[in-house]
Amino acid sequence: MEKTILVTVDLGAKGRWVTEDASQELRELARSAGVRVEEEIICHRDKISPAYFIGKGKAEELAFICKEEGLGAIIFNNDLSGTQQKNLEEIIGVKTVDRTQLILDIFARRARSNEGKIQVELAQLLYLRPRLTGKGVILSRLGGGIGTSGPGEKKLEVERRRIHQRITKLKNDLTRLTAQRKMRQKARAKIPVPSIAIIGYTNAGKSTLLNALTRSKVFAGDRLFSTLDPTIRQFVLPTNQRVIFVDTVGFLHNLPHHLIESFKATLEEVVDADVLLHILDVTHPNVEQQSEAVYDVLGELNSRNKPIITALNKIDKVDEAVLLRFKRLFDNAVAISALHMQNFEELIDRIVLQLSALVDVVEFKIPQARMDLLTMIYEHGRVLSKNYSRDLVIIRAQVPIKVREKIKKALDKD
């Protein structure tokens, strides 16, 4: 396991994320990347050094620490320019990894689908391209360890033109895969089932909740970004209404913008969802800041105005006073334990209530020759009454609006 030192630079910026919180999250990211943290340092600076970010003197101090403790890498909780990385490596004598590069490294390890791998490689190359000037042509990280996952040596040791060509190809591949995804979404749309996107900060318990609700076996680990690729599962509500739950990639504070751009195809599941189920880890000391970070990403996706249910997760680990405070703090909140399936009845009732705005009570006169429409009502709605008149079935039912419109369109054609 590679030994590292973590460096968080405090530039005196005001905000709800204090330096200690940022340092703690960097530690969690490093742990998720599989490195061994030997030491953590917080540097307080009025402004950054254009050449060394933390200044030459501090860099020389870090060089001494790395040599004394035999460290192989240094991870910064800030983004560095190519020139800054190059200058720091020359003084310190070990490779330097910044926050974005660390996140990309984790993503490269987690990506499983072809689309996910393309999205990660595209994000990595977009990250590397403006850093070519500072790092020169030889960009590979020899010897393995943190900062080496992803495009690989042969794809990184190329000049700007070849990287540009690779980016173009990846964008074209992603466009093709996005078109295929759109076709699948269009096919799903023919079966009018409401979709609920499970969103939240990374490691809040999204995959655990999906597994508990739908009896799935999606990997769920106590680490950041356990899953990258969206997972879709069906579920039948007590009202007999079918819904689709979609587990999405976890969000993060200050998630790099180009990473959001690269993963927009995946995040379209959030954009297309009828309802968002926002899961929060109430045991985390920065739960409020994490919630704000999620809403920031929703703003990037123009999805802040969607109906949102907030699931306050891990209630088995906090007392009633804490829960009461969070229930007052967050709108439309339900307290649950995804791991122990606690209070799921209230959560499902809240989902039914939220979807009720997307449901209508209608009466149809369906020809007996169109039993397919009758089957659709039984599959996706709740039948309130049914009568027969000559060759017609007169049925009154509560159905999703999507189903109502689909049946109306079919009857109008007849």
TILUM-294022 format. One record per residue (C-alpha): residue number from 1; x, y, z; residue in one letter. Coordinates in Angstrom, 1 decimal. Last residue first. Layout:
N
(NUM,(X,Y,Z),"a")
...
# end
This chain:
414
(414,(-59.7,3.4,-32.6),"d")
(413,(-57.1,6.1,-32.8),"k")
(412,(-58.8,8.0,-30.0),"d")
(411,(-58.8,4.9,-27.9),"l")
(410,(-55.0,4.5,-28.2),"a")
(409,(-54.3,8.1,-27.4),"k")
(408,(-56.6,8.0,-24.4),"k")
(407,(-54.8,4.9,-23.2),"i")
(406,(-51.4,6.5,-23.5),"k")
(405,(-52.6,9.7,-21.8),"e")
(404,(-54.0,7.8,-18.9),"r")
(403,(-50.9,5.7,-18.5),"v")
(402,(-48.7,8.7,-18.3),"k")
(401,(-51.1,10.3,-15.9),"i")
(400,(-50.6,7.3,-13.6),"p")
(399,(-53.8,5.4,-13.0),"v")
(398,(-56.7,5.3,-10.5),"q")
(397,(-59.5,3.3,-12.1),"a")
(396,(-63.0,3.3,-13.3),"r")
(395,(-63.8,0.7,-16.0),"i")
(394,(-66.6,0.4,-18.5),"i")
(393,(-65.8,-2.7,-20.5),"v")
(392,(-67.5,-2.4,-23.9),"l")
(391,(-69.0,-5.0,-26.4),"d")
(390,(-72.5,-4.9,-24.8),"r")
(389,(-72.1,-3.0,-21.6),"s")
(388,(-69.8,-4.5,-18.9),"y")
(387,(-68.9,-3.0,-15.5),"n")
(386,(-65.7,-2.4,-13.6),"k")
(385,(-65.0,-0.4,-10.4),"s")
(384,(-62.0,1.0,-8.5),"l")
(383,(-59.2,-0.6,-10.4),"v")
(382,(-55.8,0.4,-9.2),"r")
(381,(-53.1,1.3,-11.7),"g")
(380,(-50.0,0.1,-13.6),"h")
(379,(-50.6,-3.6,-14.2),"e")
(378,(-54.4,-3.5,-14.0),"y")
(377,(-54.7,-0.5,-16.3),"i")
(376,(-52.2,-2.0,-18.8),"m")
(375,(-54.2,-5.2,-18.8),"t")
(374,(-57.4,-3.3,-19.7),"l")
(373,(-55.5,-1.6,-22.6),"l")
(372,(-54.3,-5.0,-23.9),"d")
(371,(-57.9,-6.2,-23.6),"m")
(370,(-58.6,-4.1,-26.6),"r")
(369,(-61.2,-6.3,-28.4),"a")
(368,(-63.5,-5.9,-25.5),"q")
(367,(-63.7,-2.2,-26.4),"p")
(366,(-62.7,0.0,-23.5),"i")
(365,(-65.0,2.7,-22.1),"k")
(364,(-62.7,4.5,-19.7),"f")
(363,(-63.2,6.3,-16.4),"e")
(362,(-60.5,8.2,-14.8),"v")
(361,(-58.9,8.9,-11.4),"v")
(360,(-55.6,10.6,-11.9),"d")
(359,(-52.0,10.0,-10.7),"v")
(358,(-48.9,12.2,-11.1),"l")
(357,(-49.8,14.4,-8.1),"a")
(356,(-50.3,11.1,-6.3),"s")
(355,(-46.7,10.4,-6.9),"l")
(354,(-45.6,12.4,-3.9),"q")
(353,(-48.3,10.7,-1.7),"l")
(352,(-47.1,7.2,-2.9),"v")
(351,(-43.5,8.2,-2.2),"i")
(350,(-44.5,9.4,1.3),"r")
(349,(-46.3,6.1,1.9),"d")
(348,(-43.2,4.3,0.8),"i")
(347,(-41.1,6.2,3.3),"l")
(346,(-43.6,5.8,6.1),"e")
(345,(-43.6,2.0,5.5),"e")
(344,(-39.8,1.9,5.3),"f")
(343,(-39.5,3.1,8.9),"n")
(342,(-36.5,0.8,9.6),"q")
(341,(-35.1,-1.4,6.8),"m")
(340,(-32.1,-2.2,9.0),"h")
(339,(-29.4,-1.0,6.6),"l")
(338,(-31.6,1.7,5.0),"a")
(337,(-32.4,3.2,8.4),"s")
(336,(-35.2,5.8,8.0),"i")
(335,(-36.4,9.3,9.0),"a")
(334,(-38.7,10.9,6.4),"v")
(333,(-38.3,14.5,5.3),"a")
(332,(-40.6,16.6,3.1),"n")
(331,(-38.5,19.8,3.9),"d")
(330,(-35.2,19.6,5.8),"f")
(329,(-34.5,21.6,9.0),"l")
(328,(-37.5,20.7,11.1),"r")
(327,(-37.0,17.0,10.4),"k")
(326,(-33.3,17.5,11.1),"f")
(325,(-33.9,19.0,14.5),"r")
(324,(-36.3,16.2,15.5),"l")
(323,(-33.8,13.6,14.4),"l")
(322,(-31.1,15.1,16.6),"v")
(321,(-33.5,15.2,19.6),"a")
(320,(-34.5,11.6,19.0),"e")
(319,(-31.0,10.2,19.3),"d")
(318,(-28.7,9.1,16.5),"v")
(317,(-27.2,5.7,15.3),"k")
(316,(-30.5,3.9,14.5),"d")
(315,(-31.6,6.9,12.5),"i")
(314,(-29.0,5.9,9.8),"k")
(313,(-30.7,7.8,6.9),"n")
(312,(-32.8,11.0,6.8),"l")
(311,(-34.6,10.4,3.5),"a")
(310,(-35.5,13.7,1.8),"t")
(309,(-38.3,13.5,-0.8),"i")
(308,(-37.9,15.8,-3.7),"i")
(307,(-40.3,17.0,-6.4),"p")
(306,(-38.3,18.6,-9.1),"k")
(305,(-37.4,22.3,-8.9),"n")
(304,(-33.7,21.7,-8.3),"r")
(303,(-33.3,19.9,-11.6),"s")
(302,(-31.4,22.3,-13.9),"n")
(301,(-28.4,19.9,-14.0),"l")
(300,(-25.9,22.4,-12.6),"e")
(299,(-28.6,23.3,-10.0),"g")
(298,(-28.9,19.6,-9.1),"l")
(297,(-25.1,19.7,-8.5),"v")
(296,(-25.5,22.7,-6.1),"d")
(295,(-28.4,20.9,-4.4),"y")
(294,(-26.1,18.0,-3.7),"v")
(293,(-23.5,20.3,-2.3),"a")
(292,(-26.1,22.0,-0.1),"e")
(291,(-27.1,18.6,1.4),"s")
(290,(-23.4,17.8,2.1),"q")
(289,(-23.1,21.1,3.9),"q")
(288,(-26.0,20.2,6.1),"e")
(287,(-24.7,16.7,6.7),"v")
(286,(-21.3,17.9,7.8),"n")
(285,(-20.9,16.0,11.0),"p")
(284,(-22.1,12.8,9.4),"h")
(283,(-24.5,10.8,11.5),"t")
(282,(-27.6,12.1,9.6),"v")
(281,(-26.4,10.5,6.3),"d")
(280,(-28.8,12.0,3.8),"l")
(279,(-30.7,10.4,1.0),"i")
(278,(-32.5,12.5,-1.6),"h")
(277,(-35.3,10.6,-3.4),"l")
(276,(-35.9,12.6,-6.5),"l")
(275,(-39.3,12.3,-8.3),"v")
(274,(-40.3,12.2,-11.9),"d")
(273,(-36.8,11.3,-13.1),"a")
(272,(-35.6,12.5,-16.5),"d")
(271,(-33.0,15.0,-15.2),"v")
(270,(-31.7,12.5,-12.6),"v")
(269,(-31.4,9.7,-15.2),"e")
(268,(-29.6,12.4,-17.3),"e")
(267,(-26.8,12.0,-14.7),"l")
(266,(-25.3,9.2,-16.7),"t")
(265,(-25.1,11.2,-19.9),"a")
(264,(-24.0,14.2,-17.8),"k")
(263,(-21.0,12.3,-16.6),"f")
(262,(-18.4,14.1,-18.7),"s")
(261,(-19.9,17.5,-18.0),"e")
(260,(-20.1,16.8,-14.3),"i")
(259,(-16.5,15.8,-14.4),"l")
(258,(-15.7,19.0,-16.3),"h")
(257,(-17.3,21.0,-13.4),"h")
(256,(-15.1,19.4,-10.7),"p")
(255,(-17.3,18.3,-7.8),"l")
(254,(-16.9,21.1,-5.3),"n")
(253,(-18.5,19.1,-2.5),"h")
(252,(-19.4,15.6,-3.8),"l")
(251,(-22.3,13.8,-5.5),"f")
(250,(-22.7,10.0,-5.6),"g")
(249,(-23.4,8.3,-8.9),"v")
(248,(-27.1,7.3,-9.4),"t")
(247,(-29.4,4.5,-8.2),"d")
(246,(-32.6,4.5,-10.3),"v")
(245,(-35.8,3.2,-8.8),"f")
(244,(-38.6,2.4,-11.3),"i")
(243,(-42.2,2.5,-10.3),"v")
(242,(-45.2,0.1,-10.7),"r")
(241,(-48.4,1.2,-9.2),"q")
(240,(-50.3,-1.6,-7.3),"n")
(239,(-51.4,1.0,-4.7),"t")
(238,(-49.0,-0.9,-2.2),"p")
(237,(-46.1,0.2,-4.6),"l")
(236,(-44.5,-2.2,-7.0),"v")
(235,(-40.8,-1.8,-7.5),"f")
(234,(-38.6,-2.1,-10.6),"q")
(233,(-34.8,-1.7,-10.5),"r")
(232,(-32.3,0.5,-12.4),"i")
(231,(-28.6,0.9,-11.6),"t")
(230,(-26.6,3.9,-12.7),"p")
(229,(-22.8,3.3,-13.2),"d")
(228,(-20.5,4.8,-10.7),"l")
(227,(-20.7,2.7,-7.6),"t")
(226,(-18.6,2.7,-4.4),"s")
(225,(-18.0,6.4,-4.9),"f")
(224,(-16.6,7.1,-1.4),"l")
(223,(-16.2,4.1,0.9),"r")
(222,(-18.2,2.0,3.3),"d")
(221,(-19.3,-0.4,0.5),"g")
(220,(-22.6,-1.1,-1.3),"a")
(219,(-22.4,-3.4,-4.4),"f")
(218,(-25.9,-3.8,-5.9),"v")
(217,(-27.5,-7.0,-4.8),"k")
(216,(-31.2,-6.2,-5.2),"s")
(215,(-34.0,-6.9,-2.8),"r")
(214,(-35.9,-3.9,-4.2),"t")
(213,(-36.2,-1.6,-1.2),"l")
(212,(-33.3,-2.9,0.8),"a")
(211,(-30.9,-3.1,-2.2),"n")
(210,(-31.9,0.4,-3.3),"l")
(209,(-31.4,1.8,0.2),"l")
(208,(-27.9,0.2,0.5),"t")
(207,(-27.0,1.6,-2.9),"s")
(206,(-28.0,5.1,-1.8),"k")
(205,(-26.3,4.9,1.7),"g")
(204,(-24.7,8.4,2.2),"a")
(203,(-21.4,7.2,0.8),"n")
(202,(-21.3,9.9,-1.9),"t")
(201,(-23.7,12.7,-1.2),"y")
(200,(-27.2,12.0,-2.4),"g")
(199,(-29.5,10.9,-5.2),"i")
(198,(-32.0,8.0,-5.6),"i")
(197,(-33.9,8.8,-8.9),"a")
(196,(-37.5,7.8,-8.8),"i")
(195,(-39.1,6.9,-12.2),"s")
(194,(-42.8,6.7,-13.0),"p")
(193,(-43.8,3.8,-15.3),"v")
(192,(-45.5,4.5,-18.6),"p")
(191,(-44.3,1.5,-20.7),"i")
(190,(-43.6,3.2,-23.9),"k")
(189,(-41.3,5.5,-22.0),"a")
(188,(-39.1,2.5,-21.3),"r")
(187,(-38.5,2.1,-25.1),"a")
(186,(-37.7,5.8,-25.3),"k")
(185,(-35.3,5.4,-22.4),"q")
(184,(-33.6,2.5,-24.2),"r")
(183,(-33.4,4.7,-27.4),"m")
(182,(-32.0,7.5,-25.4),"k")
(181,(-29.3,5.2,-23.9),"r")
(180,(-28.4,4.1,-27.5),"q")
(179,(-28.1,7.8,-28.4),"a")
(178,(-25.9,8.3,-25.3),"t")
(177,(-23.7,5.4,-26.4),"l")
(176,(-23.2,7.0,-29.8),"r")
(175,(-22.5,10.5,-28.2),"t")
(174,(-20.1,8.8,-25.8),"l")
(173,(-18.2,7.2,-28.7),"d")
(172,(-18.1,10.6,-30.5),"n")
(171,(-16.8,12.3,-27.3),"k")
(170,(-14.2,9.5,-26.9),"l")
(169,(-13.0,10.0,-30.5),"k")
(168,(-12.7,13.8,-30.1),"t")
(167,(-10.8,13.4,-26.8),"i")
(166,(-8.4,10.9,-28.5),"r")
(165,(-7.8,13.3,-31.3),"q")
(164,(-7.1,16.1,-28.8),"h")
(163,(-4.7,13.8,-27.0),"i")
(162,(-3.0,13.1,-30.3),"r")
(161,(-2.6,16.8,-31.0),"r")
(160,(-1.3,17.7,-27.6),"r")
(159,(1.6,15.3,-27.8),"e")
(158,(1.4,11.8,-26.5),"v")
(157,(2.7,9.9,-23.5),"e")
(156,(-0.6,9.8,-21.8),"l")
(155,(-2.2,7.2,-24.0),"k")
(154,(0.7,4.8,-23.9),"k")
(153,(1.1,5.1,-20.2),"e")
(152,(-2.5,4.4,-19.1),"g")
(151,(-5.8,6.1,-19.7),"p")
(150,(-7.1,5.2,-16.2),"g")
(149,(-5.3,4.5,-13.0),"s")
(148,(-1.9,6.0,-12.3),"t")
(147,(-2.6,8.7,-9.8),"g")
(146,(-2.2,6.5,-6.7),"i")
(145,(0.1,3.6,-7.1),"g")
(144,(1.9,2.2,-10.2),"g")
(143,(5.6,2.3,-11.0),"g")
(142,(5.7,4.9,-13.7),"l")
(141,(3.3,7.8,-13.9),"r")
(140,(3.1,8.8,-17.5),"s")
(139,(3.2,12.4,-18.7),"l")
(138,(6.3,12.7,-20.8),"i")
(137,(5.4,15.5,-23.2),"v")
(136,(5.9,18.4,-20.8),"g")
(135,(4.4,18.6,-17.4),"k")
(134,(3.7,22.4,-17.3),"g")
(133,(2.7,22.8,-20.9),"t")
(132,(0.7,19.6,-21.0),"l")
(131,(-1.5,20.7,-18.0),"r")
(130,(-4.3,22.2,-20.1),"p")
(129,(-4.8,18.7,-21.7),"r")
(128,(-4.6,16.6,-18.5),"l")
(127,(-8.0,17.4,-17.0),"y")
(126,(-9.8,17.0,-20.3),"l")
(125,(-7.9,13.7,-20.7),"l")
(124,(-9.0,12.5,-17.3),"q")
(123,(-12.6,13.5,-17.9),"a")
(122,(-12.7,11.6,-21.2),"l")
(121,(-11.1,8.6,-19.6),"e")
(120,(-13.8,8.6,-16.9),"v")
(119,(-16.7,9.0,-19.3),"q")
(118,(-15.3,6.2,-21.5),"i")
(117,(-15.0,3.9,-18.6),"k")
(116,(-18.5,4.6,-17.5),"g")
(115,(-19.9,4.0,-20.9),"e")
(114,(-18.2,0.7,-21.2),"n")
(113,(-19.6,-0.3,-17.8),"s")
(112,(-17.4,-1.1,-14.8),"r")
(111,(-16.0,2.3,-13.6),"a")
(110,(-14.8,2.0,-9.9),"r")
(109,(-11.0,2.1,-10.4),"r")
(108,(-11.2,4.9,-12.9),"a")
(107,(-13.6,6.9,-10.6),"f")
(106,(-11.1,6.6,-7.8),"i")
(105,(-8.3,7.9,-10.0),"d")
(104,(-10.5,10.7,-11.2),"l")
(103,(-11.2,11.8,-7.6),"i")
(102,(-7.5,11.8,-6.9),"l")
(101,(-6.7,13.8,-10.0),"q")
(100,(-9.3,16.4,-9.0),"t")
(99,(-7.9,16.7,-5.6),"r")
(98,(-4.2,17.1,-6.6),"d")
(97,(-1.6,14.4,-6.9),"v")
(96,(2.1,15.1,-6.5),"t")
(95,(4.8,12.5,-7.3),"k")
(94,(7.9,12.4,-5.1),"v")
(93,(11.2,14.3,-5.1),"g")
(92,(9.9,17.2,-3.1),"i")
(91,(11.7,19.9,-5.1),"i")
(90,(11.3,18.6,-8.6),"e")
(89,(7.9,17.2,-7.8),"e")
(88,(6.7,20.7,-6.6),"l")
(87,(8.0,22.4,-9.8),"n")
(86,(6.2,19.9,-12.1),"k")
(85,(2.9,20.0,-10.1),"q")
(84,(3.0,23.9,-10.0),"q")
(83,(3.7,24.0,-13.8),"t")
(82,(0.8,21.6,-14.5),"g")
(81,(-1.6,23.7,-12.5),"s")
(80,(-2.7,22.4,-9.1),"l")
(79,(-6.2,21.8,-7.8),"d")
(78,(-6.6,21.8,-4.0),"n")
(77,(-6.7,19.0,-1.4),"n")
(76,(-3.2,18.1,-2.2),"f")
(75,(-1.9,14.5,-2.2),"i")
(74,(1.8,13.8,-1.7),"i")
(73,(3.3,10.5,-2.9),"a")
(72,(5.9,7.8,-2.2),"g")
(71,(6.7,8.5,1.4),"l")
(70,(9.9,7.2,3.0),"g")
(69,(9.3,8.9,6.4),"e")
(68,(12.5,11.0,6.4),"e")
(67,(12.5,11.6,2.7),"k")
(66,(8.8,12.6,2.6),"c")
(65,(9.3,14.9,5.6),"i")
(64,(12.4,16.6,4.2),"f")
(63,(10.6,17.2,0.8),"a")
(62,(7.6,18.6,2.7),"l")
(61,(9.9,21.3,4.3),"e")
(60,(11.3,22.1,0.9),"e")
(59,(7.8,22.6,-0.4),"a")
(58,(7.0,24.9,2.5),"k")
(57,(10.0,27.1,1.7),"g")
(56,(9.2,27.1,-2.1),"k")
(55,(5.7,28.5,-1.6),"g")
(54,(2.4,26.6,-1.2),"i")
(53,(1.3,26.9,-4.8),"f")
(52,(4.9,26.3,-6.1),"y")
(51,(5.2,28.6,-9.1),"a")
(50,(2.1,30.8,-8.9),"p")
(49,(2.4,30.9,-5.1),"s")
(48,(-1.1,30.9,-3.6),"i")
(47,(-2.5,33.7,-1.4),"k")
(46,(-3.0,34.5,2.3),"d")
(45,(-1.7,31.1,3.3),"r")
(44,(-2.5,28.6,6.0),"h")
(43,(-1.1,25.1,5.4),"c")
(42,(-2.9,22.1,7.0),"i")
(41,(-0.8,18.9,7.1),"i")
(40,(-1.8,15.3,7.4),"e")
(39,(0.6,12.4,7.9),"e")
(38,(1.1,8.7,7.2),"e")
(37,(-2.1,8.1,5.0),"v")
(36,(-2.0,4.7,3.4),"r")
(35,(-3.5,4.6,0.0),"v")
(34,(-6.5,2.6,-1.3),"g")
(33,(-8.3,5.3,-3.3),"a")
(32,(-11.2,5.1,-0.9),"s")
(31,(-8.8,5.9,2.0),"r")
(30,(-7.5,8.9,0.0),"a")
(29,(-11.0,10.1,-0.5),"l")
(28,(-11.8,9.7,3.2),"e")
(27,(-8.6,11.6,4.2),"r")
(26,(-9.5,14.4,1.7),"l")
(25,(-13.0,14.5,3.4),"e")
(24,(-11.3,15.1,6.7),"q")
(23,(-9.1,17.9,5.4),"s")
(22,(-12.1,19.6,3.9),"a")
(21,(-13.8,19.4,7.2),"d")
(20,(-10.8,20.8,9.0),"e")
(19,(-10.6,23.7,6.5),"t")
(18,(-14.1,24.8,7.2),"v")
(17,(-16.9,24.1,4.7),"w")
(16,(-19.6,26.6,5.5),"r")
(15,(-17.9,29.4,3.6),"g")
(14,(-15.3,32.1,3.8),"k")
(13,(-12.0,31.7,1.9),"a")
(12,(-8.9,32.1,4.1),"g")
(11,(-6.6,30.4,1.7),"l")
(10,(-6.4,27.2,3.8),"d")
(9,(-4.2,24.6,2.0),"v")
(8,(-4.9,20.9,2.8),"t")
(7,(-1.9,18.6,2.4),"v")
(6,(-2.1,14.9,2.8),"l")
(5,(1.1,12.7,3.1),"i")
(4,(1.3,9.4,1.4),"t")
(3,(2.3,5.7,1.8),"k")
(2,(1.4,3.4,-1.1),"e")
(1,(0.0,0.0,0.0),"m")
# end
